[in-house]
Amino acid sequence: MIRLQNIEKVYRTDTVETLAVNGISLDIAKGEFLSIMGPSGCGKSTLLNIMGLLDEPSKGSIRIAGQDVSSFSDQRLAKFRNEQLGFIFQSYHLINDLQVLDNVELPLLYRSSSA
């Protein structure tokens, strides 16, 4: 279902280079549950953002549902996320002016086919 191979993520500024994720490879089968634990600053959120296609790795490859997503455009990634992935964020990222049900329903409106 999800395959990461040799994933690295480097954040760069003019003076500092920070290696957030280094050489991660893993396979997650359909229906499998995974727990990611570690101390603050060890790269957990970065890894989850890469797995969720919210951030792209500096190196390595990602396959989800048998598809290599590395060549997807931003628009295709957004469509893929909408149709194939689900997120539960720690901070909910809700639109304050909408009710909870409307916030949950909103991504479904962006799908080209009915859910």
N, CA, C and O atoms as a Tinker XYZ file with bonds, in Angstrom:
   460  protein
     1  N      0.822000   -1.200000    0.000000    73     2
     2  CA     0.000000    0.000000    0.000000    64     1     3
     3  C      0.864000    1.260000    0.000000    63     2     4     5
     4  O      0.702000    2.124000   -0.862000    81     3
     5  N      1.785000    1.368000    0.970000    73     3     6
     6  CA     2.716000    2.502000    0.997000    64     5     7
     7  C      4.130000    1.950000    1.066000    63     6     8     9
     8  O      4.452000    1.147000    1.941000    81     7
     9  N      4.967000    2.386000    0.139000    73     7    10
    10  CA     6.371000    1.961000    0.132000    64     9    11
    11  C      7.267000    3.189000    0.039000    63    10    12    13
    12  O      7.179000    3.969000   -0.910000    81    11
    13  N      8.120000    3.346000    1.026000    73    11    14
    14  CA     9.128000    4.405000    1.017000    64    13    15
    15  C     10.480000    3.747000    0.830000    63    14    16    17
    16  O     10.776000    2.741000    1.475000    81    15
    17  N     11.299000    4.300000   -0.042000    73    15    18
    18  CA    12.633000    3.759000   -0.272000    64    17    19
    19  C     13.668000    4.863000   -0.171000    63    18    20    21
    20  O     13.667000    5.817000   -0.949000    81    19
    21  N     14.559000    4.711000    0.815000    73    19    22
    22  CA    15.694000    5.618000    1.017000    64    21    23
    23  C     15.283000    7.089000    1.055000    63    22    24    25
    24  O     15.877000    7.927000    0.376000    81    23
    25  N     14.271000    7.390000    1.848000    73    23    26
    26  CA    13.743000    8.756000    1.936000    64    25    27
    27  C     14.681000    9.628000    2.770000    63    26    28    29
    28  O     15.096000    9.255000    3.867000    81    27
    29  N     14.997000   10.782000    2.226000    73    27    30
    30  CA    15.738000   11.814000    2.945000    64    29    31
    31  C     15.000000   13.131000    2.777000    63    30    32    33
    32  O     14.395000   13.391000    1.737000    81    31
    33  N     15.058000   13.957000    3.808000    73    31    34
    34  CA    14.526000   15.310000    3.720000    64    33    35
    35  C     15.517000   16.256000    4.365000    63    34    36    37
    36  O     15.860000   16.118000    5.540000    81    35
    37  N     15.969000   17.210000    3.587000    73    35    38
    38  CA    16.922000   18.210000    4.046000    64    37    39
    39  C     16.264000   19.578000    3.930000    63    38    40    41
    40  O     15.729000   19.939000    2.882000    81    39
    41  N     16.313000   20.326000    5.017000    73    39    42
    42  CA    15.852000   21.717000    5.009000    64    41    43
    43  C     17.090000   22.597000    4.961000    63    42    44    45
    44  O     18.030000   22.405000    5.732000    81    43
    45  N     17.085000   23.566000    4.046000    73    43    46
    46  CA    18.256000   24.431000    3.864000    64    45    47
    47  C     17.876000   25.899000    4.020000    63    46    48    49
    48  O     16.821000   26.343000    3.568000    81    47
    49  N     18.765000   26.629000    4.669000    73    47    50
    50  CA    18.701000   28.089000    4.666000    64    49    51
    51  C     20.028000   28.550000    4.080000    63    50    52    53
    52  O     20.823000   27.725000    3.629000    81    51
    53  N     20.273000   29.829000    4.081000    73    51    54
    54  CA    21.540000   30.335000    3.546000    64    53    55
    55  C     22.745000   29.815000    4.319000    63    54    56    57
    56  O     23.822000   29.644000    3.748000    81    55
    57  N     22.573000   29.566000    5.598000    73    55    58
    58  CA    23.719000   29.195000    6.431000    64    57    59
    59  C     23.618000   27.818000    7.096000    63    58    60    61
    60  O     24.617000   27.289000    7.582000    81    59
    61  N     22.409000   27.237000    7.116000    73    59    62
    62  CA    22.218000   25.991000    7.858000    64    61    63
    63  C     21.557000   24.939000    6.982000    63    62    64    65
    64  O     20.642000   25.236000    6.214000    81    63
    65  N     22.028000   23.718000    7.108000    73    63    66
    66  CA    21.415000   22.570000    6.454000    64    65    67
    67  C     21.008000   21.585000    7.546000    63    66    68    69
    68  O     21.844000   21.137000    8.331000    81    67
    69  N     19.711000   21.248000    7.588000    73    67    70
    70  CA    19.202000   20.353000    8.626000    64    69    71
    71  C     18.669000   19.084000    7.978000    63    70    72    73
    72  O     17.755000   19.129000    7.154000    81    71
    73  N     19.244000   17.966000    8.358000    73    71    74
    74  CA    18.788000   16.668000    7.869000    64    73    75
    75  C     17.671000   16.189000    8.789000    63    74    76    77
    76  O     17.933000   15.747000    9.908000    81    75
    77  N     16.427000   16.276000    8.321000    73    75    78
    78  CA    15.271000   15.945000    9.155000    64    77    79
    79  C     14.942000   14.459000    9.114000    63    78    80    81
    80  O     14.534000   13.883000   10.123000    81    79
    81  N     15.116000   13.842000    7.959000    73    79    82
    82  CA    14.857000   12.414000    7.781000    64    81    83
    83  C     16.010000   11.870000    6.954000    63    82    84    85
    84  O     16.409000   12.474000    5.959000    81    83
    85  N     16.547000   10.721000    7.372000    73    83    86
    86  CA    17.737000   10.197000    6.712000    64    85    87
    87  C     17.621000    8.706000    6.442000    63    86    88    89
    88  O     17.667000    7.894000    7.367000    81    87
    89  N     17.469000    8.346000    5.160000    73    87    90
    90  CA    17.543000    6.948000    4.742000    64    89    91
    91  C     16.423000    6.054000    5.252000    63    90    92    93
    92  O     16.674000    4.903000    5.609000    81    91
    93  N     15.203000    6.550000    5.294000    73    91    94
    94  CA    14.073000    5.753000    5.777000    64    93    95
    95  C     13.510000    4.907000    4.632000    63    94    96    97
    96  O     13.186000    5.422000    3.562000    81    95
    97  N     13.402000    3.610000    4.877000    73    95    98
    98  CA    12.729000    2.704000    3.952000    64    97    99
    99  C     11.735000    1.887000    4.757000    63    98   100   101
   100  O     12.062000    1.363000    5.822000    81    99
   101  N     10.515000    1.783000    4.239000    73    99   102
   102  CA     9.525000    0.947000    4.913000    64   101   103
   103  C      8.399000    0.598000    3.959000    63   102   104   105
   104  O      8.130000    1.306000    2.988000    81   103
   105  N      7.750000   -0.514000    4.267000    73   103   106
   106  CA     6.574000   -0.975000    3.534000    64   105   107
   107  C      5.428000   -1.104000    4.523000    63   106   108   109
   108  O      5.571000   -1.724000    5.577000    81   107
   109  N      4.302000   -0.518000    4.178000    73   107   110
   110  CA     3.107000   -0.625000    4.998000    64   109   111
   111  C      2.041000   -1.312000    4.152000    63   110   112   113
   112  O      1.609000   -0.782000    3.128000    81   111
   113  N      1.626000   -2.488000    4.589000    73   111   114
   114  CA     0.639000   -3.275000    3.846000    64   113   115
   115  C     -0.768000   -2.725000    4.078000    63   114   116   117
   116  O     -1.029000   -2.053000    5.076000    81   115
   117  N     -1.653000   -3.016000    3.155000    73   115   118
   118  CA    -3.057000   -2.625000    3.291000    64   117   119
   119  C     -3.610000   -3.219000    4.582000    63   118   120   121
   120  O     -3.444000   -4.411000    4.844000    81   119
   121  N     -4.269000   -2.387000    5.388000    73   119   122
   122  CA    -4.866000   -2.834000    6.636000    64   121   123
   123  C     -3.911000   -2.870000    7.820000    63   122   124   125
   124  O     -4.334000   -3.108000    8.951000    81   123
   125  N     -2.642000   -2.639000    7.573000    73   123   126
   126  CA    -1.643000   -2.658000    8.643000    64   125   127
   127  C     -1.680000   -1.335000    9.406000    63   126   128   129
   128  O     -1.896000   -0.277000    8.815000    81   127
   129  N     -1.473000   -1.400000   10.705000    73   127   130
   130  CA    -1.385000   -0.210000   11.547000    64   129   131
   131  C      0.072000    0.033000   11.887000    63   130   132   133
   132  O      0.834000   -0.911000   12.095000    81   131
   133  N      0.456000    1.289000   11.941000    73   131   134
   134  CA     1.838000    1.664000   12.202000    64   133   135
   135  C      1.863000    2.768000   13.237000    63   134   136   137
   136  O      1.043000    3.686000   13.203000    81   135
   137  N      2.796000    2.675000   14.143000    73   135   138
   138  CA     2.994000    3.709000   15.154000    64   137   139
   139  C      4.369000    4.314000   14.934000    63   138   140   141
   140  O      5.347000    3.585000   14.768000    81   139
   141  N      4.455000    5.632000   14.930000    73   139   142
   142  CA     5.741000    6.311000   14.776000    64   141   143
   143  C      5.987000    7.082000   16.063000    63   142   144   145
   144  O      5.228000    7.982000   16.423000    81   143
   145  N      7.064000    6.712000   16.749000    73   143   146
   146  CA     7.361000    7.327000   18.045000    64   145   147
   147  C      8.809000    7.804000   18.062000    63   146   148   149
   148  O      9.666000    7.276000   17.352000    81   147
   149  N      9.057000    8.807000   18.884000    73   147   150
   150  CA    10.403000    9.304000   19.054000    64   149   151
   151  C     10.381000   10.646000   19.746000    63   150   152   153
   152  O      9.322000   11.248000   19.922000    81   151
   153  N     11.549000   11.111000   20.137000    73   151   154
   154  CA    11.622000   12.391000   20.844000    64   153   155
   155  C     11.306000   13.564000   19.914000    63   154   156   157
   156  O     11.349000   13.440000   18.690000    81   155
   157  N     10.994000   14.685000   20.520000    73   155   158
   158  CA    10.729000   15.904000   19.783000    64   157   159
   159  C     11.914000   16.236000   18.873000    63   158   160   161
   160  O     13.071000   16.184000   19.291000    81   159
   161  N     11.602000   16.576000   17.631000    73   159   162
   162  CA    12.643000   16.995000   16.704000    64   161   163
   163  C     13.324000   15.870000   15.949000    63   162   164   165
   164  O     14.300000   16.118000   15.241000    81   163
   165  N     12.833000   14.622000   16.077000    73   163   166
   166  CA    13.521000   13.504000   15.427000    64   165   167
   167  C     13.045000   13.247000   14.002000    63   166   168   169
   168  O     13.610000   12.395000   13.316000    81   167
   169  N     12.003000   13.972000   13.533000    73   167   170
   170  CA    11.565000   13.833000   12.148000    64   169   171
   171  C     10.232000   13.133000   11.953000    63   170   172   173
   172  O      9.868000   12.822000   10.819000    81   171
   173  N      9.497000   12.878000   13.020000    73   171   174
   174  CA     8.212000   12.176000   12.906000    64   173   175
   175  C      7.229000   12.940000   12.019000    63   174   176   177
   176  O      6.669000   12.368000   11.083000    81   175
   177  N      7.018000   14.202000   12.298000    73   175   178
   178  CA     6.062000   15.000000   11.518000    64   177   179
   179  C      6.526000   15.143000   10.077000    63   178   180   181
   180  O      5.714000   15.102000    9.152000    81   179
   181  N      7.814000   15.308000    9.886000    73   179   182
   182  CA     8.347000   15.398000    8.525000    64   181   183
   183  C      8.063000   14.119000    7.760000    63   182   184   185
   184  O      7.635000   14.163000    6.606000    81   183
   185  N      8.300000   12.979000    8.395000    73   183   186
   186  CA     8.035000   11.693000    7.747000    64   185   187
   187  C      6.547000   11.548000    7.419000    63   186   188   189
   188  O      6.198000   11.109000    6.323000    81   187
   189  N      5.675000   11.908000    8.348000    73   187   190
   190  CA     4.233000   11.813000    8.094000    64   189   191
   191  C      3.803000   12.753000    6.966000    63   190   192   193
   192  O      2.955000   12.390000    6.151000    81   191
   193  N      4.376000   13.945000    6.914000    73   191   194
   194  CA     4.063000   14.879000    5.823000    64   193   195
   195  C      4.518000   14.333000    4.478000    63   194   196   197
   196  O      3.849000   14.544000    3.466000    81   195
   197  N      5.639000   13.638000    4.456000    73   195   198
   198  CA     6.117000   13.009000    3.218000    64   197   199
   199  C      5.196000   11.858000    2.837000    63   198   200   201
   200  O      4.811000   11.736000    1.675000    81   199
   201  N      4.840000   11.015000    3.800000    73   199   202
   202  CA     3.949000    9.888000    3.526000    64   201   203
   203  C      2.576000   10.355000    3.062000    63   202   204   205
   204  O      1.933000    9.685000    2.253000    81   203
   205  N      2.125000   11.493000    3.565000    73   203   206
   206  CA     0.830000   12.049000    3.188000    64   205   207
   207  C      0.874000   12.921000    1.954000    63   206   208   209
   208  O     -0.131000   13.523000    1.576000    81   207
   209  N      2.040000   12.992000    1.321000    73   207   210
   210  CA     2.240000   13.763000    0.089000    64   209   211
   211  C      2.002000   15.255000    0.280000    63   210   212   213
   212  O      1.643000   15.965000   -0.660000    81   211
   213  N      2.206000   15.722000    1.514000    73   211   214
   214  CA     2.119000   17.155000    1.789000    64   213   215
   215  C      3.471000   17.827000    1.602000    63   214   216   217
   216  O      3.553000   19.041000    1.412000    81   215
   217  N      4.527000   17.027000    1.657000    73   215   218
   218  CA     5.893000   17.512000    1.489000    64   217   219
   219  C      6.619000   16.490000    0.632000    63   218   220   221
   220  O      6.333000   15.296000    0.715000    81   219
   221  N      7.555000   16.946000   -0.190000    73   219   222
   222  CA     8.279000   15.988000   -1.020000    64   221   223
   223  C      9.670000   15.737000   -0.443000    63   222   224   225
   224  O     10.294000   16.646000    0.104000    81   223
   225  N     10.148000   14.508000   -0.568000    73   223   226
   226  CA    11.473000   14.206000   -0.034000    64   225   227
   227  C     12.566000   14.848000   -0.877000    63   226   228   229
   228  O     12.370000   15.128000   -2.059000    81   227
   229  N     13.715000   15.078000   -0.259000    73   227   230
   230  CA    14.872000   15.564000   -1.004000    64   229   231
   231  C     15.458000   14.438000   -1.860000    63   230   232   233
   232  O     15.990000   14.678000   -2.944000    81   231
   233  N     15.351000   13.210000   -1.355000    73   231   234
   234  CA    15.817000   12.011000   -2.065000    64   233   235
   235  C     14.882000   10.867000   -1.734000    63   234   236   237
   236  O     14.171000   10.898000   -0.729000    81   235
   237  N     14.889000    9.852000   -2.592000    73   235   238
   238  CA    14.123000    8.646000   -2.344000    64   237   239
   239  C     12.852000    8.595000   -3.168000    63   238   240   241
   240  O     12.533000    9.521000   -3.913000    81   239
   241  N     12.128000    7.482000   -3.017000    73   239   242
   242  CA    10.910000    7.290000   -3.801000    64   241   243
   243  C      9.751000    6.864000   -2.905000    63   242   244   245
   244  O      9.934000    6.265000   -1.846000    81   243
   245  N      8.550000    7.200000   -3.376000    73   243   246
   246  CA     7.316000    6.890000   -2.660000    64   245   247
   247  C      6.363000    6.221000   -3.642000    63   246   248   249
   248  O      6.113000    6.724000   -4.737000    81   247
   249  N      5.839000    5.075000   -3.221000    73   247   250
   250  CA     4.787000    4.399000   -3.977000    64   249   251
   251  C      3.598000    4.226000   -3.045000    63   250   252   253
   252  O      3.735000    3.740000   -1.923000    81   251
   253  N      2.436000    4.630000   -3.527000    73   251   254
   254  CA     1.209000    4.465000   -2.758000    64   253   255
   255  C      0.193000    3.788000   -3.667000    63   254   256   257
   256  O     -0.055000    4.231000   -4.788000    81   255
   257  N     -0.387000    2.709000   -3.162000    73   255   258
   258  CA    -1.371000    1.935000   -3.932000    64   257   259
   259  C     -0.803000    1.540000   -5.292000    63   258   260   261
   260  O     -1.514000    1.546000   -6.297000    81   259
   261  N      0.487000    1.195000   -5.313000    73   259   262
   262  CA     1.140000    0.733000   -6.535000    64   261   263
   263  C      1.561000    1.827000   -7.494000    63   262   264   265
   264  O      2.097000    1.529000   -8.561000    81   263
   265  N      1.336000    3.080000   -7.146000    73   263   266
   266  CA     1.675000    4.179000   -8.046000    64   265   267
   267  C      2.883000    4.947000   -7.529000    63   266   268   269
   268  O      2.939000    5.326000   -6.359000    81   267
   269  N      3.846000    5.172000   -8.414000    73   267   270
   270  CA     4.991000    6.019000   -8.080000    64   269   271
   271  C      4.521000    7.459000   -8.193000    63   270   272   273
   272  O      4.215000    7.938000   -9.285000    81   271
   273  N      4.466000    8.143000   -7.063000    73   271   274
   274  CA     3.896000    9.492000   -7.043000    64   273   275
   275  C      4.945000   10.580000   -7.242000    63   274   276   277
   276  O      4.611000   11.764000   -7.226000    81   275
   277  N      6.200000   10.201000   -7.429000    73   275   278
   278  CA     7.279000   11.198000   -7.506000    64   277   279
   279  C      7.163000   12.123000   -8.708000    63   278   280   281
   280  O      7.665000   13.247000   -8.672000    81   279
   281  N      6.514000   11.671000   -9.763000    73   279   282
   282  CA     6.414000   12.514000  -10.960000    64   281   283
   283  C      5.079000   13.250000  -11.048000    63   282   284   285
   284  O      4.829000   13.946000  -12.032000    81   283
   285  N      4.217000   13.111000  -10.042000    73   283   286
   286  CA     2.909000   13.768000  -10.073000    64   285   287
   287  C      3.070000   15.277000   -9.945000    63   286   288   289
   288  O      3.904000   15.759000   -9.178000    81   287
   289  N      2.271000   16.012000  -10.697000    73   287   290
   290  CA     2.212000   17.468000  -10.554000    64   289   291
   291  C      1.516000   17.799000   -9.239000    63   290   292   293
   292  O      0.921000   16.923000   -8.612000    81   291
   293  N      1.590000   19.063000   -8.819000    73   291   294
   294  CA     0.900000   19.487000   -7.602000    64   293   295
   295  C     -0.598000   19.224000   -7.699000    63   294   296   297
   296  O     -1.223000   18.796000   -6.728000    81   295
   297  N     -1.169000   19.480000   -8.869000    73   295   298
   298  CA    -2.608000   19.271000   -9.071000    64   297   299
   299  C     -2.941000   17.778000   -8.964000    63   298   300   301
   300  O     -3.942000   17.409000   -8.349000    81   299
   301  N     -2.121000   16.937000   -9.551000    73   299   302
   302  CA    -2.368000   15.484000   -9.499000    64   301   303
   303  C     -2.182000   14.969000   -8.070000    63   302   304   305
   304  O     -2.926000   14.090000   -7.634000    81   303
   305  N     -1.196000   15.503000   -7.334000    73   303   306
   306  CA    -1.012000   15.111000   -5.932000    64   305   307
   307  C     -2.236000   15.484000   -5.103000    63   306   308   309
   308  O     -2.683000   14.699000   -4.267000    81   307
   309  N     -2.778000   16.675000   -5.328000    73   307   310
   310  CA    -3.964000   17.113000   -4.587000    64   309   311
   311  C     -5.140000   16.185000   -4.875000    63   310   312   313
   312  O     -5.865000   15.801000   -3.958000    81   311
   313  N     -5.330000   15.828000   -6.120000    73   311   314
   314  CA    -6.417000   14.923000   -6.498000    64   313   315
   315  C     -6.197000   13.545000   -5.875000    63   314   316   317
   316  O     -7.141000   12.936000   -5.370000    81   315
   317  N     -4.967000   13.054000   -5.907000    73   315   318
   318  CA    -4.637000   11.750000   -5.335000    64   317   319
   319  C     -4.892000   11.744000   -3.825000    63   318   320   321
   320  O     -5.481000   10.803000   -3.294000    81   319
   321  N     -4.444000   12.801000   -3.138000    73   319   322
   322  CA    -4.693000   12.912000   -1.694000    64   321   323
   323  C     -6.189000   12.897000   -1.406000    63   322   324   325
   324  O     -6.649000   12.209000   -0.494000    81   323
   325  N     -6.945000   13.662000   -2.192000    73   323   326
   326  CA    -8.387000   13.770000   -1.988000    64   325   327
   327  C     -9.083000   12.420000   -2.170000    63   326   328   329
   328  O    -10.025000   12.104000   -1.444000    81   327
   329  N     -8.628000   11.638000   -3.121000    73   327   330
   330  CA    -9.300000   10.380000   -3.444000    64   329   331
   331  C     -8.753000    9.174000   -2.672000    63   330   332   333
   332  O     -9.480000    8.206000   -2.451000    81   331
   333  N     -7.480000    9.221000   -2.259000    73   331   334
   334  CA    -6.837000    8.022000   -1.728000    64   333   335
   335  C     -6.393000    8.106000   -0.269000    63   334   336   337
   336  O     -6.224000    7.071000    0.377000    81   335
   337  N     -6.200000    9.302000    0.260000    73   335   338
   338  CA    -5.635000    9.444000    1.599000    64   337   339
   339  C     -6.598000   10.166000    2.525000    63   338   340   341
   340  O     -7.435000   10.951000    2.079000    81   339
   341  N     -6.475000    9.898000    3.799000    73   339   342
   342  CA    -7.248000   10.599000    4.805000    64   341   343
   343  C     -6.316000   11.107000    5.887000    63   342   344   345
   344  O     -5.300000   10.478000    6.182000    81   343
   345  N     -6.651000   12.226000    6.472000    73   343   346
   346  CA    -5.801000   12.841000    7.478000    64   345   347
   347  C     -6.604000   13.160000    8.728000    63   346   348   349
   348  O     -7.765000   13.563000    8.649000    81   347
   349  N     -5.983000   12.976000    9.864000    73   347   350
   350  CA    -6.496000   13.500000   11.124000    64   349   351
   351  C     -5.355000   14.313000   11.703000    63   350   352   353
   352  O     -4.392000   13.755000   12.227000    81   351
   353  N     -5.461000   15.629000   11.609000    73   351   354
   354  CA    -4.399000   16.509000   12.058000    64   353   355
   355  C     -4.500000   16.749000   13.555000    63   354   356   357
   356  O     -5.586000   16.719000   14.133000    81   355
   357  N     -3.353000   16.986000   14.169000    73   355   358
   358  CA    -3.327000   17.300000   15.596000    64   357   359
   359  C     -4.052000   18.621000   15.855000    63   358   360   361
   360  O     -4.868000   18.717000   16.772000    81   359
   361  N     -3.754000   19.632000   15.050000    73   359   362
   362  CA    -4.575000   20.833000   15.073000    64   361   363
   363  C     -5.515000   20.670000   13.886000    63   362   364   365
   364  O     -5.067000   20.344000   12.787000    81   363
   365  N     -6.762000   20.885000   14.082000    73   363   366
   366  CA    -7.779000   20.376000   13.178000    64   365   367
   367  C     -7.845000   21.039000   11.815000    63   366   368   369
   368  O     -8.435000   20.463000   10.901000    81   367
   369  N     -7.277000   22.208000   11.631000    73   367   370
   370  CA    -7.300000   22.896000   10.339000    64   369   371
   371  C     -8.722000   23.050000    9.810000    63   370   372   373
   372  O     -8.975000   22.874000    8.619000    81   371
   373  N     -9.632000   23.376000   10.696000    73   371   374
   374  CA   -11.013000   23.589000   10.290000    64   373   375
   375  C    -11.217000   25.040000    9.869000    63   374   376   377
   376  O    -10.477000   25.929000   10.290000    81   375
   377  N    -12.212000   25.267000    9.050000    73   375   378
   378  CA   -12.572000   26.619000    8.660000    64   377   379
   379  C    -13.558000   27.124000    9.710000    63   378   380   381
   380  O    -14.662000   26.595000    9.841000    81   379
   381  N    -13.153000   28.146000   10.454000    73   379   382
   382  CA   -13.920000   28.604000   11.620000    64   381   383
   383  C    -15.358000   28.996000   11.303000    63   382   384   385
   384  O    -16.242000   28.819000   12.142000    81   383
   385  N    -15.608000   29.520000   10.115000    73   383   386
   386  CA   -16.948000   29.989000    9.772000    64   385   387
   387  C    -17.905000   28.853000    9.399000    63   386   388   389
   388  O    -19.101000   29.084000    9.223000    81   387
   389  N    -17.379000   27.623000    9.279000    73   387   390
   390  CA   -18.209000   26.481000    8.905000    64   389   391
   391  C    -18.473000   25.585000   10.105000    63   390   392   393
   392  O    -17.670000   25.520000   11.035000    81   391
   393  N    -19.609000   24.895000   10.072000    73   391   394
   394  CA   -19.894000   23.900000   11.090000    64   393   395
   395  C    -19.009000   22.672000   10.838000    63   394   396   397
   396  O    -18.450000   22.517000    9.752000    81   395
   397  N    -18.886000   21.811000   11.835000    73   395   398
   398  CA   -18.025000   20.631000   11.723000    64   397   399
   399  C    -18.416000   19.784000   10.517000    63   398   400   401
   400  O    -17.552000   19.389000    9.735000    81   399
   401  N    -19.701000   19.501000   10.357000    73   399   402
   402  CA   -20.160000   18.684000    9.241000    64   401   403
   403  C    -19.756000   19.310000    7.904000    63   402   404   405
   404  O    -19.344000   18.596000    6.990000    81   403
   405  N    -19.868000   20.622000    7.782000    73   403   406
   406  CA   -19.479000   21.308000    6.550000    64   405   407
   407  C    -17.976000   21.196000    6.310000    63   406   408   409
   408  O    -17.545000   21.064000    5.164000    81   407
   409  N    -17.177000   21.246000    7.364000    73   407   410
   410  CA   -15.735000   21.079000    7.234000    64   409   411
   411  C    -15.378000   19.669000    6.748000    63   410   412   413
   412  O    -14.461000   19.494000    5.946000    81   411
   413  N    -16.101000   18.686000    7.233000    73   411   414
   414  CA   -15.854000   17.300000    6.813000    64   413   415
   415  C    -16.314000   17.086000    5.378000    63   414   416   417
   416  O    -15.679000   16.354000    4.618000    81   415
   417  N    -17.407000   17.719000    5.013000    73   415   418
   418  CA   -17.986000   17.554000    3.688000    64   417   419
   419  C    -17.183000   18.267000    2.591000    63   418   420   421
   420  O    -17.182000   17.825000    1.442000    81   419
   421  N    -16.517000   19.343000    2.932000    73   419   422
   422  CA   -15.850000   20.186000    1.941000    64   421   423
   423  C    -14.903000   19.422000    1.006000    63   422   424   425
   424  O    -14.990000   19.621000   -0.206000    81   423
   425  N    -14.003000   18.560000    1.500000    73   423   426
   426  CA   -13.126000   17.838000    0.564000    64   425   427
   427  C    -13.883000   16.952000   -0.417000    63   426   428   429
   428  O    -13.426000   16.733000   -1.539000    81   427
   429  N    -15.036000   16.444000    0.000000    73   427   430
   430  CA   -15.828000   15.599000   -0.892000    64   429   431
   431  C    -16.356000   16.381000   -2.079000    63   430   432   433
   432  O    -16.552000   15.817000   -3.155000    81   431
   433  N    -16.587000   17.667000   -1.897000    73   431   434
   434  CA   -17.081000   18.502000   -2.978000    64   433   435
   435  C    -16.038000   18.683000   -4.086000    63   434   436   437
   436  O    -16.382000   18.980000   -5.229000    81   435
   437  N    -14.758000   18.500000   -3.734000    73   435   438
   438  CA   -13.685000   18.646000   -4.711000    64   437   439
   439  C    -13.451000   17.386000   -5.534000    63   438   440   441
   440  O    -12.720000   17.416000   -6.523000    81   439
   441  N    -14.059000   16.295000   -5.136000    73   439   442
   442  CA   -13.915000   15.051000   -5.904000    64   441   443
   443  C    -14.715000   15.144000   -7.187000    63   442   444   445
   444  O    -15.797000   15.730000   -7.219000    81   443
   445  N    -14.172000   14.561000   -8.244000    73   443   446
   446  CA   -14.876000   14.619000   -9.528000    64   445   447
   447  C    -15.977000   13.573000   -9.615000    63   446   448   449
   448  O    -16.900000   13.706000  -10.417000    81   447
   449  N    -15.880000   12.508000   -8.772000    73   447   450
   450  CA   -16.929000   11.495000   -8.768000    64   449   451
   451  C    -17.584000   11.461000   -7.407000    63   450   452   453
   452  O    -17.006000   11.925000   -6.424000    81   451
   453  N    -18.779000   10.919000   -7.340000    73   451   454
   454  CA   -19.481000   10.856000   -6.060000    64   453   455
   455  C    -18.800000    9.852000   -5.138000    63   454   456   457
   456  O    -18.201000    8.877000   -5.591000    81   455
   457  N    -18.905000   10.111000   -3.825000    73   455   458
   458  CA   -18.231000    9.266000   -2.851000    64   457   459
   459  C    -19.030000    8.047000   -2.501000    63   458   460
   460  O    -18.590000    7.233000   -1.688000    81   459
